């Protein structure tokens, strides 16, 4: 879990206008996604595979109303959604000139901020 859960009022309808994040190091090998919960169910709203991004480069899952997973103009959360969460998964690694490819855990990545 990168961030959240963020609680929402399930009696209201929500749409996602933008979701972005910055990572403090150059990283590859992970995906980051926004997930919504409604009752006992969870659905993926958006996700992005991180390639070899420069550190501190902004990473957008949804930008100005465009969901980069579905390429839809509106990212509606499901009816009765009561929380959202930002999640990372995969096998992260980073490159350096001395050692080449270096593995890093998701916990170490989260603590590198």
RAVEN-V232806 format. One record per residue. N is the residue number from 0. RES is the residue in one small letter. NEAR is the number of other ideal C-beta (glycine too) atoms within 10 Angstrom. D_CENTER is the distance of its C-alpha to the mean C-alpha in whole Angstrom. Layout:
N:RES:NEAR:D_CENTER
N:RES:NEAR:D_CENTER
This chain:
0:x:11:9
1:x:16:8
2:x:13:9
3:x:14:11
4:x:14:12
5:x:9:14
6:x:10:17
7:x:18:18
8:x:9:22
9:x:16:22
10:x:8:25
11:x:10:23
12:x:13:21
13:x:16:18
14:x:11:16
15:x:18:13
16:x:11:14
17:x:12:11
18:x:21:8
19:x:10:8
20:x:16:8
21:x:11:10
22:x:24:11
23:x:12:15
24:x:15:16
25:x:15:16
26:x:23:14
27:x:16:14
28:x:16:13
29:x:19:10
30:x:12:7
31:x:20:3
32:x:19:4
33:x:25:5
34:x:18:9
35:x:23:12
36:x:21:15
37:x:16:19
38:x:10:21
39:x:5:21
40:x:10:19
41:x:14:15
42:x:12:13
43:x:12:10
44:x:22:10
45:x:22:8
46:x:18:6
47:x:18:7
48:x:11:9
49:x:19:10
50:x:8:13
51:x:10:16
52:x:15:14
53:x:9:17
54:x:12:16
55:x:10:15
56:x:10:14
57:x:10:12
58:x:16:9
59:x:15:8
60:x:21:7
61:x:23:10
62:x:14:13
63:x:8:16
64:x:13:16
65:x:15:15
66:x:21:12
67:x:16:11
68:x:15:11
69:x:14:14
70:x:7:16
71:x:13:17
72:x:9:18
73:x:12:17
74:x:23:14
75:x:14:16
76:x:21:15
77:x:17:18
78:x:11:21
79:x:14:22
80:x:21:18
81:x:16:18
82:x:16:15
83:x:21:11
84:x:16:8
85:x:18:5
86:x:17:5
87:x:20:6
88:x:11:9
89:x:14:12
90:x:11:15
91:x:20:14
92:x:14:17
93:x:19:18
94:x:12:22
95:x:9:24
96:x:5:28
97:x:5:30
98:x:8:28
99:x:8:26
100:x:10:23
101:x:11:22
102:x:10:20
103:x:16:18
104:x:10:16
105:x:16:13
106:x:8:15
107:x:11:17
108:x:18:13
109:x:14:12
110:x:9:16
111:x:13:16
112:x:9:15
